[in-house]
Amino acid sequence: MGQVLHGSATTTEAIRRAIQNSQESLRALSKRYGINQKTVAKWKKRSSVADLPTGPRDPHSTVLSLEEEAIIVAFRKHTLLPLDDCLYALQPTLRHLTRSSLHRCLNRHGISRLPGIEGDKQPKKKFKSYPIGYFHIDIAEVQTGEGKLRLFVAIDRTSKFAYAELHQEAGKMVAAQFLRNLIAAVPYTIHTVLTDNGIQFTNQARHKYAFHHIFDRVCDENGIEHRLTKINHPWTTDVIDKRFLDKYALFSYCARTTAWRRAGSEVNALPRSTSFAASVRAFFGPRGFQPATKRV
């Protein structure tokens, strides 16, 4: 277990224990451990090898009296107001009260943070459990030596099977072809895909007279339900960012191999100075494969 010592410590717990158990003189111990004789004498007198707590032994305010602190504590506990509101409400009574002295007073009495109130924030909801075949699809921009490329990524919510392709453009025809390739690559049936409201996946509200979107037509042809995230809720598809673009290896070897072969050799062209490139390389593995197909 690690030791937590103060920044100017010249001894460890083992040295302190050895000093306390030794019968040698202060000069001999000082020479042996390369420390001052006063330090040796200090640890000789103590029965513990832990550092003493720093700061005042009896913390109290130099600005507020005990009665004034009692007023502040009672007001805070009964009103549950934020710091600034407490300050404005108490300043007419305690004219010398400042924001910093109020904050330190609340800290000393352990009430600097307001307790959580039910109904104040909605509890975070977890994704529902779905059978295998529920895919999240998203697009990320990748900087390579040849310029910007678009990385199409699909991840199964249940099995975490990953599939990826690199493209020059990110249009709706490319997205539709990506879905066709995904259906061909996945060894089981896809029943649902979840995407954002981008123009690559669905018609916009202004497209009142547009034809049925090509991505939706591919879904209908293969019996796939196409779901969209809520407007201005990009974190719904964060499974892409957390599972794929992060550095965590959560996929099987087969999934990494498939993604690499589809991506081609562009990953090696990523500039090594960017953290994004490092995370992508960590995902695809240290050893590369020859691309099965050319970049489209």
C-alpha positions as CSV (number, residue, x, y, z in Angstrom):
1,M,0.0,0.0,0.0
2,G,1.4,3.4,-0.9
3,Q,2.5,6.0,1.7
4,V,1.1,9.5,1.7
5,L,3.8,11.9,3.0
6,H,4.0,15.6,3.0
7,G,6.0,17.3,0.2
8,S,9.0,18.2,2.4
9,A,9.4,14.8,4.1
10,T,13.0,13.5,4.3
11,T,12.1,10.1,5.8
12,T,9.8,7.3,5.1
13,E,7.7,5.3,7.5
14,A,10.3,2.5,7.4
15,I,13.1,4.9,8.4
16,R,11.0,6.5,11.1
17,R,10.2,3.0,12.6
18,A,13.9,2.1,12.4
19,I,14.8,5.3,14.3
20,Q,12.2,4.6,17.0
21,N,13.5,1.1,17.5
22,S,17.2,1.9,17.4
23,Q,19.4,2.5,20.5
24,E,22.1,4.3,18.5
25,S,23.0,7.9,19.2
26,L,21.4,10.8,17.3
27,R,24.7,11.5,15.5
28,A,25.0,8.0,14.3
29,L,21.4,7.8,13.0
30,S,21.7,11.2,11.4
31,K,24.8,10.1,9.5
32,R,23.3,6.8,8.5
33,Y,20.1,8.2,7.0
34,G,21.5,11.5,5.9
35,I,19.1,13.7,7.8
36,N,19.3,16.4,10.5
37,Q,19.8,15.4,14.1
38,K,16.7,17.4,15.0
39,T,14.6,15.2,12.7
40,V,16.0,12.1,14.4
41,A,15.2,13.5,17.8
42,K,11.7,14.4,16.7
43,W,10.9,10.8,15.5
44,K,12.5,9.4,18.6
45,K,10.0,11.2,20.8
46,R,6.9,10.2,18.8
47,S,5.1,6.9,19.1
48,S,3.6,6.9,15.6
49,V,5.2,7.0,12.2
50,A,2.4,9.1,10.5
51,D,2.7,12.8,9.8
52,L,0.8,15.1,12.1
53,P,-2.1,17.0,10.5
54,T,-1.3,20.4,9.3
55,G,-3.3,23.6,9.9
56,P,-4.8,25.0,13.1
57,R,-5.7,22.4,15.8
58,D,-8.8,24.3,16.7
59,P,-10.1,25.9,13.4
60,H,-12.1,29.1,14.0
61,S,-12.9,32.3,12.3
62,T,-10.9,35.5,12.9
63,V,-13.8,37.5,11.5
64,L,-16.9,35.8,12.9
65,S,-17.8,35.2,16.5
66,L,-19.3,31.9,17.7
67,E,-22.8,33.5,17.9
68,E,-22.5,34.8,14.3
69,E,-21.4,31.4,13.1
70,A,-24.4,29.8,14.8
71,I,-26.7,32.3,13.0
72,I,-25.1,31.4,9.7
73,V,-25.4,27.6,10.3
74,A,-29.0,27.8,11.4
75,F,-30.0,30.0,8.4
76,R,-28.3,27.7,6.0
77,K,-29.9,24.5,7.4
78,H,-33.4,26.0,7.5
79,T,-33.4,27.8,4.1
80,L,-31.1,25.6,2.0
81,L,-30.2,28.6,-0.1
82,P,-27.1,28.8,-2.3
83,L,-24.0,30.6,-1.1
84,D,-24.6,33.9,-2.8
85,D,-28.3,34.0,-1.7
86,C,-27.2,33.3,1.9
87,L,-24.6,36.1,1.6
88,Y,-27.2,38.7,0.4
89,A,-29.7,37.7,3.0
90,L,-27.2,37.8,5.9
91,Q,-25.2,40.9,5.0
92,P,-27.9,43.4,6.4
93,T,-27.5,41.6,9.8
94,L,-23.7,40.8,9.6
95,R,-22.3,43.8,7.7
96,H,-18.7,42.5,7.9
97,L,-19.6,39.2,6.4
98,T,-17.8,38.5,3.1
99,R,-18.3,35.7,0.6
100,S,-15.0,34.0,1.5
101,S,-15.6,34.1,5.2
102,L,-19.1,32.7,4.7
103,H,-17.7,29.9,2.5
104,R,-15.1,29.0,5.1
105,C,-17.7,29.0,7.8
106,L,-19.9,26.6,5.9
107,N,-16.9,24.4,5.2
108,R,-16.0,24.1,8.8
109,H,-19.4,23.0,9.7
110,G,-19.7,20.5,6.9
111,I,-22.6,22.2,5.1
112,S,-20.9,23.8,2.1
113,R,-22.8,21.5,-0.3
114,L,-26.5,21.5,-0.4
115,P,-28.2,18.1,0.0
116,G,-29.7,16.6,-3.1
117,I,-33.4,17.3,-3.4
118,E,-35.7,14.8,-5.1
119,G,-37.2,16.0,-8.3
120,D,-34.4,18.6,-8.8
121,K,-32.7,16.5,-11.4
122,Q,-34.1,13.7,-13.4
123,P,-32.2,10.4,-12.8
124,K,-30.0,9.2,-15.7
125,K,-31.6,6.5,-17.7
126,K,-29.8,3.5,-19.0
127,F,-30.3,2.0,-22.5
128,K,-33.0,-0.6,-22.6
129,S,-31.9,-4.2,-23.1
130,Y,-32.4,-5.2,-26.7
131,P,-31.8,-8.5,-28.5
132,I,-28.7,-8.8,-30.7
133,G,-29.0,-6.8,-33.9
134,Y,-29.6,-3.3,-32.7
135,F,-26.9,-1.1,-34.3
136,H,-25.9,2.5,-33.6
137,I,-24.6,4.3,-36.7
138,D,-22.6,7.5,-36.7
139,I,-20.1,9.5,-38.7
140,A,-16.8,11.0,-37.5
141,E,-14.3,13.2,-39.3
142,V,-10.7,11.8,-39.5
143,Q,-7.6,13.8,-40.3
144,T,-5.1,11.8,-42.4
145,G,-2.0,12.6,-44.4
146,E,-4.2,12.9,-47.5
147,G,-6.7,15.2,-45.9
148,K,-10.1,14.8,-44.2
149,L,-11.9,11.5,-44.5
150,R,-15.3,10.5,-43.1
151,L,-15.3,7.4,-40.8
152,F,-18.7,5.6,-40.8
153,V,-19.0,3.4,-37.7
154,A,-21.7,0.9,-36.7
155,I,-21.7,-0.8,-33.3
156,D,-24.2,-3.4,-32.0
157,R,-25.6,-2.2,-28.7
158,T,-25.6,-5.8,-27.3
159,S,-22.7,-7.7,-28.8
160,K,-20.5,-4.7,-29.4
161,F,-19.7,-6.0,-32.9
162,A,-18.1,-3.1,-34.8
163,Y,-17.9,-2.3,-38.4
164,A,-16.2,0.7,-40.0
165,E,-15.5,2.3,-43.4
166,L,-13.5,5.3,-44.5
167,H,-14.9,7.5,-47.3
168,Q,-14.0,10.7,-49.1
169,E,-17.6,12.1,-48.7
170,A,-20.4,11.6,-46.3
171,G,-23.5,11.8,-48.5
172,K,-26.8,9.9,-48.4
173,M,-25.8,7.5,-51.2
174,V,-22.6,6.6,-49.3
175,A,-24.6,6.1,-46.1
176,A,-27.0,3.8,-47.9
177,Q,-24.2,1.8,-49.4
178,F,-22.5,1.6,-45.9
179,L,-25.8,0.1,-44.6
180,R,-25.8,-2.5,-47.4
181,N,-22.2,-3.4,-46.7
182,L,-23.0,-3.7,-43.0
183,I,-25.9,-6.0,-43.6
184,A,-23.6,-8.2,-45.7
185,A,-20.8,-8.2,-43.1
186,V,-22.8,-8.9,-40.0
187,P,-23.3,-12.7,-39.4
188,Y,-26.8,-12.3,-37.9
189,T,-30.0,-10.4,-38.7
190,I,-30.1,-6.6,-38.1
191,H,-33.6,-5.6,-36.8
192,T,-33.0,-1.9,-35.8
193,V,-30.6,0.9,-36.6
194,L,-30.3,4.2,-34.6
195,T,-28.9,7.3,-36.3
196,D,-29.0,11.0,-35.8
197,N,-31.1,13.4,-37.8
198,G,-28.3,14.2,-40.3
199,I,-29.1,14.6,-44.0
200,Q,-27.2,11.4,-44.7
201,F,-29.9,9.3,-42.9
202,T,-33.2,11.1,-43.2
203,N,-35.0,14.0,-44.9
204,Q,-35.0,17.3,-43.1
205,A,-38.2,19.2,-42.1
206,R,-37.7,21.6,-44.9
207,H,-37.9,18.8,-47.5
208,K,-41.7,18.5,-47.5
209,Y,-41.9,17.2,-51.1
210,A,-38.8,15.0,-51.1
211,F,-38.9,11.4,-52.1
212,H,-38.6,8.6,-49.5
213,H,-35.0,8.8,-48.3
214,I,-32.6,6.3,-49.8
215,F,-31.4,5.2,-46.4
216,D,-35.0,4.5,-45.3
217,R,-35.6,2.6,-48.6
218,V,-32.6,0.3,-47.8
219,C,-34.0,-0.3,-44.3
220,D,-37.4,-1.2,-45.8
221,E,-36.0,-3.5,-48.3
222,N,-34.2,-5.5,-45.5
223,G,-37.0,-5.3,-42.9
224,I,-35.0,-3.0,-40.6
225,E,-36.6,-0.5,-38.3
226,H,-34.9,3.0,-38.6
227,R,-35.0,5.0,-35.4
228,L,-33.8,8.6,-35.0
229,T,-32.4,10.4,-32.0
230,K,-34.2,13.4,-30.5
231,I,-33.4,16.8,-32.0
232,N,-30.4,18.3,-30.3
233,H,-29.6,15.1,-28.4
234,P,-26.3,14.0,-29.9
235,W,-25.3,12.1,-26.8
236,T,-27.9,9.4,-27.6
237,T,-25.4,7.8,-30.0
238,D,-22.5,8.3,-27.6
239,V,-22.0,4.6,-27.6
240,I,-20.0,5.3,-30.8
241,D,-17.6,7.7,-29.0
242,K,-17.3,5.7,-25.8
243,R,-16.9,2.3,-27.4
244,F,-15.0,3.0,-30.6
245,L,-13.2,6.3,-30.6
246,D,-12.0,5.9,-27.0
247,K,-8.9,3.8,-26.2
248,Y,-10.7,0.9,-24.6
249,A,-10.5,-2.4,-26.4
250,L,-14.0,-3.7,-26.0
251,F,-14.3,-5.5,-29.3
252,S,-13.4,-9.0,-30.4
253,Y,-10.4,-9.8,-32.6
254,C,-12.8,-10.5,-35.5
255,A,-14.5,-7.2,-35.1
256,R,-11.2,-5.3,-35.1
257,T,-10.0,-7.3,-38.2
258,T,-13.2,-6.5,-40.1
259,A,-13.0,-2.8,-39.3
260,W,-9.3,-2.6,-40.2
261,R,-9.8,-4.4,-43.6
262,R,-12.6,-2.1,-44.5
263,A,-10.8,1.0,-43.4
264,G,-7.6,0.1,-45.4
265,S,-4.2,1.6,-44.9
266,E,-5.4,5.2,-44.1
267,V,-5.0,4.5,-40.4
268,N,-1.2,4.4,-40.8
269,A,-1.3,7.8,-42.5
270,L,-2.8,9.4,-39.4
271,P,-0.5,12.1,-37.9
272,R,1.0,10.6,-34.7
273,S,0.9,13.9,-32.9
274,T,-2.9,13.9,-32.3
275,S,-4.6,12.0,-29.5
276,F,-7.4,11.0,-31.8
277,A,-4.9,9.2,-34.1
278,A,-3.4,7.4,-31.1
279,S,-6.8,6.2,-29.9
280,V,-7.7,4.9,-33.4
281,R,-4.4,3.1,-33.7
282,A,-4.9,1.6,-30.3
283,F,-8.3,0.2,-31.5
284,F,-7.0,-1.3,-34.7
285,G,-4.0,-2.9,-33.0
286,P,-0.2,-2.4,-33.4
287,R,0.0,-4.8,-36.5
288,G,-1.7,-3.9,-39.7
289,F,-3.5,-5.9,-42.3
290,Q,-3.5,-5.4,-46.1
291,P,-6.8,-3.8,-47.1
292,A,-9.2,-6.1,-48.7
293,T,-10.7,-3.4,-50.9
294,K,-9.6,-0.1,-52.1
295,R,-10.8,3.1,-50.4
296,V,-13.9,4.4,-52.1
